[in-house]
Amino acid sequence: MPFNFSVIRTRITPPRRRGELVTRPRLIELLNELIDKRLVLISAPAGYGKTSLMVDFAGHCTLPVCWFTLDSLDFDPQRFITYFIAAIRHRFPSFGERSTAVLAGEQGKLNIDFLANTIVNDLYENVTEHCILSLDDFHLVNESQPVRNFISRFLQDAEENVHIIMTSRSLLSLPILPSLAAHSDVAGFNFEELSFQADEIQKLYKQNRNQTIDMDIARSIQDRTEGWITGIILTSQVSESEIRARSRLERLTGFSIDEYFLQIIDNLNPELRSFLLWSSLLEEFNASHCDLVLGTALNMPDAPWQQWMETILQNNLFVLPVGDQGDWLRYHPIFLDFLQTRVFQEYSMSAEKIERQLAGIHLEYHEWDQAFSIYHRLNSQEDLLGLIETAGPEVLGVGRITTLSAWIDVIPEDVAALHPIISALRGKIAFSTGDTIQAMAFYNQAVNQMESLENSAQLALTLIWRANLNRLMGNLDPAISDANRCLNLINSSPEMQRINGDALRCIGLCIYHQGKLQEALTWLQNAYEVTRSIGDPKNEAEIQMEMGIIYEHIGQYARAKNSYLSALDYWNQAEDQINQSILLNNLGVLLQMMGDYEQACLSFKQALDYSRSSGYTRIEAYILTGIGDMYAELQADDQAMEAYKMALKIANHVHEHFLQVYIHTRSAALAGLQGELHSGYELIHQAEKLIKPDGSEMEHQLCALELAGLKIWDGKSAEAIPLLENACAFFGREGHKIQYDRANLYAILAYHACGQPQKIIEHILLIRAAANSEYPPFALIALGTRLRKSLDIIKIEHLHEEINFIRKNVGVFEETLPALRRFVRENNQIVPFAPPVLYIQALGRMQVKLNDHQITSSEWQTTAARDLFFMLLAHPEGMTKEEISLLFWPDASNDEARFRFKNTIYRLRRAVGKNTILLDQEIYRFNNRLDYEYDVELFLKEYALAAQSNDPHKKLSHYREALKVYRGNYLADVNETWALNPRQYLRQNFLRTLLDAAQICFDLNRYEIALEYCQRALNEDNLLEEAYQLALKIFAATGNRVGLIRQYKLCVEVLEREINAPPSAETRALYEELLR
């Protein structure tokens, strides 16, 4: 779990069922009926027994129940999701490893949709049965928009086996509620259903008071209390007999609940009374926790905490056992509110001591939220400031910007302005919201204040924050200055070494942006060593990725690859899909540059999967661009242009300016190579319009490079030469290897076309040197294959060897190109095309294929899931779960049948897709709107078309298509009664098809084929006299008297052996007639 959230196990464990809890069968039955829904809401004011009902239901329910008791601190979405995961993991230990890792990796950028998607996938992989997630007291977080969005997204994407029950004191406002209601996927009840009925009140009195009350008294209690269980219990506890209960009841409406509670605690001995008040401040407690907090705060080291706890349990003083062993206690919320109010009224000084002791324990365990809540309740401004200054950087480090902002807001503005670290934290908050100007103002204010306070740690932290802001704003010199000042303040403490690594990294990145790649690499290497020494794997991975980019630019591909793979290993373990997609894209580009197109293709595919899964569309645009470049190098031009179009659409949407320019230039280059010069010029013109007046030289030179290429193909090489001379100078100076190689090749072609062979020599030597490196310039070589004819005519004296070496590299690439193209064609799923097809075969060997993948027995999980799928196909009108249960589990009880049905329908949908089986008005049916193919439907369709046709040739054609589909009896492996009628029906149609096809062939004088159909029919049913009769006619028509006699004797023998009967009179008469 995220390190600043220690999960309290009692909040993810269903409270222990108390002996006095009254089971209410009508509500248990109602919940069992509603649990088919995706969401069940139980809404009622405090004291109506919502939690008690859920505790009782959890004990009776046949489905596993995950429990989460919420408190007000769960308003923070990161905290809420931490407990949400823990609640499920507590019941299903195999779940949660991936979800926890992703949540921990979300520091600074909590992606609600991505987290919900990750948890849904984690559940799908690790929870293969129906389950319930109980969220108790959801009203405490209902005002948190991120929490509501998370729950809505989770409900939207979760599989049908996950059901959520929420209890709340108020109506909820989840964004998904209208959609769930429209699909009948939400249900619930309110205080009217929760209210105790007269018979339930009788049961309560009998069970808990051993007191029998008649129905009139029960109805009177019901009327006076309106079925409010808290009022009923209070009435029962202050009454000693039926008569006394009546008298108390008469005064109930004028007697406040606080007065009832006060009367109860006043009747206790003073020590026990004080214990109730003190322990209420702990929210939940056991004996050791009481000793740690109360014993220390009140100087009571030998108090009988365990004895007092047992006493309040025995007296049923509105306390609930919680935790795995039930050894922790929690007061009922209404009673808790009363006790906490009372303790501050009666023991204000002791209460403050207890609160401060409890806050200190929370601080020790970095439980910042609980500590803040206590200090805020005590209105202790000094403690709040100390907490914010201590915890603020750590809270920021895990991305809890909103939480920190809320903390700072409780500090008066004039007080906050006097504390420089608060100003620095406010700068960090402003930066996270995109207000860079305000952020810089806060940083400047903080630095000015800190310089006179001699707090080097705070000053160093603020300086590096300001340095990184300057770097991102393009103010490189001020950024380097701040980072260097920061380095002068560093001491040997671990926290300062973290800042040291950040400062070294900031300087390295600034120098990189200045184009000094080797110097930048040295700074980043130093930053990496510092970060590694303090064990900061996240920053290690980020620095490795940045070093990989520099290694790639300077042509050290092996080091770049190692850096990327090391960084990728960390992000794989963290399951951070955004950074995984970034690394895999970088790796794909690198592998492509190294000529490993097969692995590049796979890397791009995986990167695209991660980017789409995480919803990070910006990196998706880069990935698609890389795919376009790879396809262009492999001369898959149409696919390349399609990839560029897809990338440009995203780049336009997210305003990725540089990528927009790059895609236009690459598309223009491809258009020129295809001879579409007008289109190429137009694309360059559009790219130039995208560049701002103060746009980067890189963007201008990319346009100039491809404009020069177009002019060469257009026969205007003289105009291209000045553009190429500038491009060569820029790309060579800045270390952009691919563009530099391309510019040199264009320059060779341009100078050759202009008859300037002396100018060619330098560029040939540069390309020769590049081609002779450890990793040849494959992008250049791939371009050379397209320009082979132009290169072949270049002849320079004294450079034959160099030119031939280049031609040899081009030739080798041409030889490998067909195999590379085949590989990419077989793995071209990275550019999406047609959706998958569901193929179903029930005739002969049963099989179902999804996207050409045959669903295996392990994927069905049970035979029942597979058979239910085929039964619903056999009933296109649909079936209710009761009808299905009666056929599949006729001897099971209602509860057992319901349980089996839930898991079977879930496994079915899990195997073939959750949209394959629809639930509509309580009817389950196969979704015939899918893109699917079902052999039974194909057979019946062809059979019907044959019957409708009057043309014998067309009729025979349809019969043939029907017979191709019929590979055997319908569901031959299923021996259940529901399969028998359709099997017999289809078999009869199959025999009819054979006989009708044989008759048509006979009529068309195609006797040999006709006889084959007859024999096939007899192989299926050797008692089919109609097939024998047609076979006799065929033998007679062909003059085969021997065959005629043999066929009739076979008919006689079979009928006598099988049914002890002779052939029919019609068969005998036909045989005698044909013999004449």
N, C-alpha and C positions, 0 to 999 in steps of 0.2 A: 504494500500500500504506500501512497505518498508519505514521505517521512514525517510530515508534521500532522498527520492524522493517525492517532492510535485508536483502533476500533475497539469500542466497548462491547464485549461479547454479549452482555445482557440485553443489548439493544437489537441483536440479530438472532436472538433465541426466543422462541415462543414462551411467554410466561407460563409457569407451572399452573396446571388446573387445580384450583382450590376445591376442597371437599364440599364447601357450602355453595358452590356454583350450581345453579339450577339449569339442567338441560331443558331446552325449549324445542321440542321436535318440529313444531310448525316452522320455526325460523331455520333450523338445520335443513329441513326438507326444501324450504324456499331457496336457500343458498345452493343446495345441490342442483336444483333446477336452473338457477341463474349462472352457474359456473361454466356452462357451455359458452357464455359470452366472453369476449376478450377483456372487458372491463366491468367490474361490479362496484357500485358506489353505495356506501352506507353512510347517510348523512343524518345527524341528529345533534341537539345540544348536549352539553356535558351531563354526564350522569345517567344516560339512557342505556348503558350496558353494551356499547359498541365493541369495546375491547373484550369484555367477558364473552360476548357472542363469538368473536373470532377465536378466542382461546378454546372455547368449547367445540367450535367447528373444526379447528385444527386437530383436536383429539378424535373426532368422529370421521373426518374425511379420509377416503381411501387414497387420495392423491397426496404426494409429498408437498409440504407447505414450507416456503421460505418466509422468514419473518423480519420485518424492519420497523422498529419503534422510532418514530421521528421526534426530534426536538427542535427548538427554534434555531439552533446553530446550523442545522442542515439547510438553512436558507441559502448558504453558499453552495453553488452547484458542484464544485470539486469535492466538497465534503459529502454532499448528498450522494454523488455517484460512487464515491469510495465505499460508503455504507451499502449502497444498492448492490454493488458487486460482492461485498463481503456477505450480505444476507443470502445470496444465491450460492456462493461458494461454501458457506457453512453447511448447507444441505447437500450440495453436489461438489465434493472436493476436487473433482477433475476439472471443474469449470474455474475460470477466473485468472489463470496465469497470463493469458494473452491480454485480457481486458485490463488487468492491473498494470502490466508493463506499458500498455498504450497510455493509460491515464497518467502514469508517472512521467512519460515522455511528452505530455502535453504542456509542460511548463512554459508559461508565457503566452500560450495560444490555445485556450480551451476550445476545441472544435466539437460542439455538441452533436452535430449530425454524424461526424466521424466516430465519436465515442459510442453513440447509440448503435451505429452500424457494427462496430467491433464487438460490442457486447452481444448483439443479436447473433452474429456469426459464431461467437464463442459458445453461446447457448446451443445453437444448431449442431455444433460439432460434439458437444459434451453432455447434452441433456436430451435423451432420446425417448422421453415419456412426458405425459401431461403433468404439469405442476402448477402450483398456485404461489403467487408472491403477494403477501399481505403487507400493505403500507398503512401503519396505524398512526392516526393523528396527522393526516396530510395537510390539514388546514394550517399547520404551523409553517409550511413552506409555500402555500398556494400563491403568495404574492411575489414569489421569485420567478421572473419570466424565464431565465435559463433553465430552471428546474422543470417548469411546465413544458417548455419546448423539448427538453430531453425526454420526458415521459411520453409526450405526444409522438415524437419520432420513434421511440422504442415501440410503442403500441402500433404504429403504422407498419413497422418492418418486422416485428417479431413473428415467429412461426405460431401456428394455431395451437400449439401445445402449451403455450404460456398464457396464464390467466392472472390478471391483477385484481385484487380486492382492496379498495381504499376506504378507510374510515375517516370521517371528517366532521367537525362541528359546523361547517358552513358549506354552502354550495361551491363547487369547484368550477374553474374557468379554463379548462384545458383546451388548447386550440383544436385538438382532434375530435372533440366531443360531437360536433355536428356531423362529421363524416362517419363516426362510429354509430351514431343514431340512425343515419340514413341507411346503413347496412345492417341494422338490428344487431349490432355487436356490443351494445352497452345496456346495462340494466342496473337496478338497485332498489333501495327502499329507504324510508325516512323514519322519523320518530313515531309516526302512527303505527307502522308495523312493529317497531321495537317496543312499543308500550306494552306492559304486562297486562295480559287478560286475567279475568277473575279466576279461572281454573289454575293459571300459572301462579297467581298470588297464593291460592290455597296450597299449592305444591311447595312454594317457598317457605311458608309458615310451618308446614308439616316437616319438611326436611331440615330446616335450620333452627327452628324453635321447638320442634316436637310438639307443636300446638295445632290443633284442628280447629279451623274456623269455617263457619257455614258459608254458603254461596252469597247470602245477603251481605254479610260483613265484607267478603272479598270484593263484591261489586261496589260497596260503599268506599272501600280503600281505593279501588280503581278510579272511581269518580273523583274523589278528593285529590288524589295524586296524579290523575290523568295517566296512570300507568308508568309514571316516572320511577324507575327502580331505586334510585337513590333516596327519594322520599319514602318509598315503601320500606326500605331497609331501616331507615332512621325510625320510622314509626314502629317497626317490629322490635328494634333494639331498646327503645325507651319504654316499651310496654311489658309488663310482667304477666299479664293474663288477658284473656279475651275481653273482659269488661274494661280493664284499664286501657287496652288498645283502643276501644271505642271512645273513651273520654279524651285520650290524646288526639285521636283522629279528629275530633270535633274542633280542636284548636290548631290543627295543622296549618291552615292557611294564614294564621296570624303569627306563626312561630317561625322565624327565619332559620335558614340552614346553618348559619354561623352560630346561632344560639343552641341548636342541636349539638353541633360539634363541640362547642364550649362546655355544654353540660356533660358530654361524654368524657372529655379530658379532665374536667374538674373532679370527676368521680374516681380518677386514678390516683395512686400514691404519688407524692411530689416528685420523687426521683424519676419514675416512669413518665410522668407528664413532661418533665424537663427534657427527657431523652427524645420524646416525640418531636418537641419543638426544635431541638438542636439538630437532630438527624434529618429534618425536612430540608435543611440547607444543602445536604449532600446529594439530593435527587435520588440516587441509588446507593445502597451501602450494604456491607457485611461487617462482621465483627472487627476484622483487621483494618478495614478502611476507617471505621469509627475510631479505633485506637490511634491510627495515624493522624487523623484530622482533629477529631473532637478531643481525644486524649491529650494531644500536644497543645492545642489552642486553649483548652480549659484547665490544663495541668491536672488531668485525671488519669494517671497511668494505669490504675488498677480497677477501673470501672467495669462492672459486669455487662459488657456490651452484648454478648451472646445470650445471656439470660433475659435481658430486656427485649431483645429481638424475638425470642421464643414466646415471651409474654404477650407482645402485641399481636403475634400470629395467632396464639391461642384465643385471644379475645376478639379476633377478627376486626381489628381497628383499621379498616379500610386500607389494607396493605396487601401487596401482590408479590409472591415469590417469583424471582426472575433468575435467569442464568441457566447454564447447562445442568447444574446440580440443585438449583432452586435455593441456593444459600445466600443470595442477594435479595434485598427487599426494595420495593418501590411503592410509594403511597398513591392512592387514587388521586387523579388530577385535582378534583374539587377539594378534597381533604388536604392535599399538598398546598394548594393556594391559601387555604385557611391557616395552616400551620406556619407557613413562611411569613404571612402577614403578622401573625400573633407573636412569633419569636422576636421580630424587630420591635414590637410594642412592649414586650415584657423584658427582653434580654438584649437590648440594643448593643451594649458594649461587648457582650459575649458573642452575639451574632456577627459583629464586625471582626472579632478575633478569628472566629471559625472561617469566615469568608476569606480573610487574608491568608490563613494557613492553607486553605484549599487552593487559592490562587497561586501561592508559592509552589505547591505540588504540581499544578498545571504548568507553571513556568519551567520547572525542572525537567518535565517531559516534553517541552516545546508544544504544549497544547495551548496555543496562543488564543484561540477563539474563546475557550472557557475562561481563561485568565482575563481577557478583555471584558467579557460579559460581567464578571464579578466586579472589576474595578469601575466599570461604567455604572453598575448598580450602586456601588459605594460612593459614586461621584468623586473619585480620587483622581484629580487631574494630574498630580505628580506621578502617580503610578501608571496612568495611561500614557503619559509622555515617555516614561522609561520603557514601557512595553513596546511602543511604536518605534522608538529609536533602536531597541534591541532586535525586535522581530521583523521590522519593516523590510530590510534587505532580503531576509530569508523568505518572507511572504511574497515579495516581488519575484524572487527567484523561481517560485513554483507557479507564477502566472496569476496570482490572486489579486489582480489590480483593483477590482471592484471592492473587495474586502478591505484592502488597505485604504482606499479612498474613503470608505465609510468610516473607518477608524479615525482618520485625520479630521473628518468633518465634525466630530464631536468636540474637537479642541477649538476654542475661540481663536479667531483670526489673528488678533493682536498677540496672543500667546504663541501660536504656531510660528509667527514671523520672527520670534526671538530665538528659535531653535533651528540652526542651520541644517541639521540632518533632516528635519521635517521639510524644509524648503527643497532639499535635494530629492527627497522621496516624491514630493509633489511634481518636481521636474520629470522624474521617471514616469509618473502617472500621465502627465501631459504628453510626453513623447509616445506612450503606448496608445493614446487616442488620436495621434497624428498632429497634435498642436505643437509643432517644432519651435515656433516663436516663443510661446509661453514656456515651453520646456527650457529653452536657452535662458530666458529671463530668470527662472527659478534657480537654474544651475549657477548663473553668474552671482545671484544674491547669496546663495549658499557658500560659494567659494570665497567671496569677499568677507563673509562673517567668519568662516573657519580659519582664514589666514591669521587672524588675531587671537585665536583660541588655542593654538598649538595642539590640535588633535589630528595627528598625522594620518591615522587610519581613516577617519571620516573624510578628511580632505583628499586623500588618495582615491577613495571610492568615488567621490563626487567628480574629481578631475577625469577619471577614466570614463564616467558616464558622459561628461561633457565632450570628451575627446571623440567618443564613438558617435555622438550626435553630429559633431562637426564633420566627421568623416562621411557620414551618410548624406550630409547636406552639400558635400563637395568642397568643404573648407579644409583642404588637406594640411596646409601648413599650420593653422591653429590646432588641428587635431594632433599633429606630431608634437607640437610644443606642449600641449597638456599631458600627453602620454609620457614625454620625457620628464616633466615635472613630477609626474606620478612615480616614475622609476626612482627619482631621487629621495622619495619619502619611504620607500619600501624597507621593511625590516624582515627578520627571519621567521615571523609567525606564519602558520599555515594560511590564515585568512589573508594576510598581506601577500603571500605568494600567489594566491588566486588572482589578486589584483595585478600583481607583477606579470603573470601570464597574459592577462587581458591587455595590459599596456604594450607588451611586446607584440602581441597579435595586431593591435590597432595600428602600430607603426608599420608593421609588415604589409598590412592591407592598403594603407595610405601610399606606401612606396610602390606597391603593385599597380595602383591606379595611376601613378605617375609614369608607369612604363618601365621601371627599373626592376626587371624580373629577378635577376640573380640576387640583388641586394634584398629584395622583398622576401625571397626564399630563405635567406639567412635569418632574418628576423622571425619568420614563422617557425623555422626549425628551433630557434631558441625558445619561442613561446610554447612549442609542443613539448620540449624537454621539461620546462617548468610545470606545465599542466600535468604531465605524466608523473612527475615527482610527488605531486600532492593527491594523486588518485582522482582525477576529474574526467571520467571517460567520455562524458557528453561533449565537453569542450575539446578533448583529444580528437574525437571523431570529426568535429567541425573544422579543426585546424588541418587535419589530414586531408579533408576534402579540398580545402583551399590550397594546400601545397600540391595536391594532385592536379589542380587546374594550371598552376604555374609549370609544373613538370611537363604537362601536355603542351603548353605553349612553346616551351623551349626545346621540345622534341625528345625529352627523356621519357619515352612511353612506358618502359618497364617500371620505372619508379612511379609514374603517374598511376599505372594499373595497381601497383601494390598499395599505394595510398588510398585509392578508391575502394579497394577490396577490404582494407583494414577498417575504414570508416563504415563501409556497408555492413561489416560483421557486427559492429556495435548497434547500428540502426535495426538490423535484423533481430538482434536479441531484444531490443527495446520495442520492437514491432511498431516503429514510427513510420507509417506508410508514406507520409509526405517526404521525409528525408530519404526513405528507401527509393522512392520514385526519382528524386533528384540524383542520387548516386547512380542508380541504374541507367538513367539517361546519360549522365556523364560517361559512365563506363561503356555504354553503347556507342557513343560518338568516338571514344578512344579506340575501341575494338575495330570500328569501321576504318579509322585512320591507320590502324595496324594491319588492315587487310583481312581480319578475321570476321567476315561478313556473317557467317553462320551464328557465331556467338553474339555478334552485335544485334542480329535480328531477334534472338531470344531475349537479350537484355532489354531491348526496346519494348518487346511484348510485355515482359514482366513489369517494366516501368509504367507502361500504359495501364496495366491492370491496377497497380497500386495508386496511380494518380486518380483514376476513375473511382476506385473504392473510397479514397479519402476525400473526394470532391475537390481536389486541388487542380482546377482547370488551367491555371497559369502554366504549370510544368507540363501539362498535357499538350499545350501548344508547342512547346520546345521539343517534346518527344516526337510529335507528328512531323515537325520540321526535319528532325534527324532522320526519320523514316523516309521522308521525301528525298533528302540528300542521298541516302543509301540506294533507294530505288533508281534515282537518276544515274548514279555511278554504275549500276547494273543494267542500265538501258531499259528499265521498266518504266518508260516515260509516262504512260497513262496513269499508272498507279502513283508515280511520283507527283504528278500534277494534282491528283485527287487528295493525296496526303497534304500537299501545300495548301489546297483550298480549305481543308478541314482545319489546319493549323491557323490559317489567316482568319477564319471565322472566329475562333477563340481569341486570337490576339487582338482583333478589333473590339471584341466584347470587353476584355480586361484592360484595354489600352496599353498593351505591351509594345511600346513605340519602336524600340530597336528591332524586335522580331518582325514587326510589320514591314519595316524597310528591308530587312534581310530576305524575307519570303518573296517580296516583289523582285528583288535582284536575282534570286535563284530561279524564280519562275521565268524571268526575262532571259536568263542564260539558257534555260532548257528550250524556250521558244526559239531562240536563235539557232540552236543546234538542230532543231526540227525544221528550220527554214522559214519559220513564221516571224519574219523580221518586223513587220508592222506591229504585231502583238508585243514583241520584245521591246520595241521603242516605247510603246504606250505604257508598259509596265515600269520601265525606267523612269518615265515622266511622272508616273504616280508615286514612285518611291521618292523622287526628288521633292515632290510637293509635300510629302510627309515630314521631311527634314525641316526642323525649325531654323530660323535665321542663325541662332547660336548653336546649331546642332553639332554633334561630334565630327571630327575629321574622319573617324572610322566609317561613319555612315556615308559621308561624301565620297570616300575612296571606294567603298563597295559599289556605289552607283557608277563611278567612273570606270571601274574595272570591267563591269559587264556591259557598259555602253561601248567600251573599246572593243570587246568581243563582238558585239553586234556590228560595229563598223567594219571589222575585219571580214565578217561573212557578207557584208554589204558591198565589199570592194572598195572601202574607204580607209585603207590601212594607214595612209598618211595622217588622217585625222585621229587615228587611234594612238599613234606613237606618243604624243605629248601626255595623253592620259595615262599611258602605261608607264612612262618614265617616272611620273609622280607616284603612281601606285606602287611600283617596285621600291622606290625610296621609302615610302611610308610603311608598307607591310614588312619590309626587311628590317627597318629601324625598330619597329614596335614588336617584332617577333611573332607575327601572325603567319605561321608556316604555310598553311593550306593556301591562303590568298596570295602569299608571296610566290609559291611555286606556280600557281595559276597565272599570275601576272608575267612571270618569266616565260612561260610557254606561249602566251599571247604575243609577247614581245618578239619571240623568235619568228612567229608566223607573220607579224606585221613588218618587221625589218626585211624578211625574205620577199614579201610581196612588193616592197618598195625598192628592192635591189640593193640593200645595204648589208652585204655579208659580214663586213668587219664588226658591225654592231651585234651580230648574232652570237659571236664567239663567247662573250662574257656570260650570256644567258644560258647557252648550251653547257658551259662548264659548271654553272650553278646547279642546273638540273641534274647533270651527271653526278655531282657531289651528293645531291639529295638522294638520288636513286641508289647510290652506293652505300647509304647509311644502313645501320642495323635494321631499321624499319623504313623501307622504301615509301615514297609518297604515293599511296594507292589512289588517293583522289586524283592526283595528277596523272598517274598511269591509266586510270579508268577514262579520264578525259582524252588521253592519248589514243585509246582504241577508237574513239569516234573520229579522231583527226589523223588516222593512219595514212591516208592517201596524201594529205598535205605534208606530213612529216617525211614520207618516203622520197619526195622530190627534192628535199633539202640536202645539198651536198657541199660541204665545206672542207677545203683542203687542210690536211693535217688534223682533222677532227673526225676521221672515219670511225675510229675506235669508240669515241665518246657517243657519236650518233647511233652507231650499231648497238651499243650497250643500252641506250634508251629504247631502241626498237625491240631489243630482245626482251626487256621488261614488259613492254606492251604486248608482245607476242605471247609471253607466258600467261599474262592476265586474260588474253583472248581465249586461250585454251581452257582456262578454268571457268570462264564466264557461263557456259551452258549449265554446268553442275551447280554453280552458285544460284543461277536463276531458278533452277528446279527446286532447290532447297527453299528459297524465298517463296516460291509459288505454293509449296506444300505447307508453309508456315505463315501464310499471309493473313492470318486472323487479326493481326495488329491493325489492319485497316478493315473495319467491320463491313460485313455484307449481309447476305440473307440470314434470317433468324433460324434457329435450330428446328428440325422437324421431328415430331413424335411418330414413330412407326410401331404399329401394334399387330402382332400375329397371333391369332387364336386358332387357326386351322392348321392342324399338324402340331409341330413343336411350338409350345407357347414361348413367346419372347416379346419384350418391349424395348425399343431403342429410343434414346433421347439424344439428339445431336450426334447420331451415328454411334452412340455408346450403348451397348446392351446392358440393361439393368440386371445386376446379378442377384443371386439369392441373398447374399449378405446385405445388399442395398435394400431389398424388400424387407429384410429382417425376419419376417414371418410369412408362412404360406398364406395365412389369412389375409394379410395386406394385399398380396398379389391377387388372390381369388376375389376379394372384394372389388378390386379394380375391374376385373373382367365381368363381375356380376352387374356392376353399374353400367358397363358398356351394353350389357344384354337388356338393360332396362332404361332406355333413353328418356323415358318419362320421369325417372327418378324414383327414389325410395326414402321413406322416413327411417330414422335410426331404429325405431321400434320394429319395423318390418325387417330391417337388416339383422338386428339382434336375434329375432325369432328364427331366422334361417341359419345364422351362424352359431348361436349359443342358446339353443332352445331350452336347455336344462339349467341355465345360469339364473341366479337371482337378479332382481332389477339393478341393484348396486353393482354386482359383478359384471352384468352385461353392459352397463353404462361405462364402467372402467375399461373393459375390453374394447368396446367400440371406440372410445376416445383414442386409445393408443393405436388401434388398427388403422383408423382413418388418418391419424397423424403420420404413421409410418408410410401409408400409401402416398400421401401428399409429399412427404419428404423424398420418396423415391422418384416420383414422376413429375414433381412440381406442384406447388400449393395451389396454383390456379387451374389445375387439371380437374379437380372435383369441386363443384360449386355447391353452396348451401343457399337455397332460395325458398323462403316460406316453409322452413322445417323440412324441405326436401333436398336430399343429396343427389346430385346428378353429374354425369360426365359433361365437361365443358366442350361442346361440339363447335365452338368458335375458334378453337386452337388450330394451328397449322399441323394437321395430323393425317395419318394414313392408316386405315383399319381394314385388314384383309376381308373380314366378314362383310363390311359395307361394300367393298369393291366387288366381291363375289355376287352379292345380291343386286348391286347396281347393274352389273353386266347381264345377269340373268333376267332382270326386268327389261333392260334395253332389247335383249333378244326376243322376249315375248311381245314387245311392242312393234317390232320390225316385221314388215311383210316381204322384204327382200331376203331370199334364202341365203345369199352370200353374206349380207350384213348380219343376218341372224346367226350364221355359223361363226362369223368373226367374233361376235359378242360371246358366244358359248365358249370359244377357244380362250378368250381372255378370262372368263370366269373359271375355266378349268386350270389355268395357270396359277390362279390364286389359291385354289383348293388343294392344300398340300397334305391334308389328312383330316381326321375327324375333329370337330370342334371341342377344344379344351379336353383333349384325350387324357390328361393327367388328373382331371378333376372328377371325382366320383360323387359329388354332392347332388341332391335332387334338383336344385335350381338349374343345373347345367344340362339335365337330361332332355327336356323339351326342346330347347334351342338346338342341341346336338342332333336330335332326331329330325327336326325341321330342316336343318341345313343339309343333313345327309340325304334326305329325300329329294331336296332341290338339286343336290349334286348328281344323284342317280338320274333324275329327270333331265338334267343338262346333258349327261352322257348319252342317254337314249335319244333325246331330240337331235343332238349333234350327229349321232350315228344315222338317224333317219334321213337327215338332210343330205349327208354324204351318200347314202344309199340312193336317194332320189337323183343325186347329181352323178351317179355311176362311179363314185369314188369308193369302191367296195373295200379296198384294203384298209383305208382309214376308218370306214364305217365299222369293219370287223374289230379294229383295235379298240374303238370306243365300247363296243359290246363286251369284249373281253375284260376291259377295265371295269365296267359295271358289274360283271359277274365276279370279278376278284373282290369287289366290295360287298356284293350280296349274291351268293351262289344259288339263292332260291328265286331269283328274279326271272320269272318266266317270260316277261316281255323281251328281255335281252336274249334269251334262248330263241324266241320266235324270230327276232330280227336277224340273228346269226344264221338261222336255218334259211331265211330268204336270201341272205348274201351268198351262202354256199350254192344254193340253187341257181342264182343269177350268174354265178361264175362257172357253172357246170361241174362243180366239185361234189359229185355224188358221195364219194367216200367221206369227205368232210361233213356232208349233211347227215349221214348215218351216224358218224362218230359223235357229232354234236348232240343229236337226239338221245343216243344211248347215255351220254354224260348227264343230260338233263334227268333221265329216268333214274339213274343211279344216285344222283345227289338228292333228289326229292325223296326217294325211298329211304336213304340212309339218314337224312336229316329230320324229316317229318313223317316218314312211313306212309307216304301217299304217292299216287301216280301223277303224271302231268295232267293238267286240266284238259277238258274235252276240246277246248279251242286249240291248244298246242298239238294234241294228237291229230285233230282234223287237218291242221296246217301241214304237219309232217306227212300224212298220207297223201295229201294233195300234191305236195312238192315231189314225192317219190314217183308219181305217175309220169 
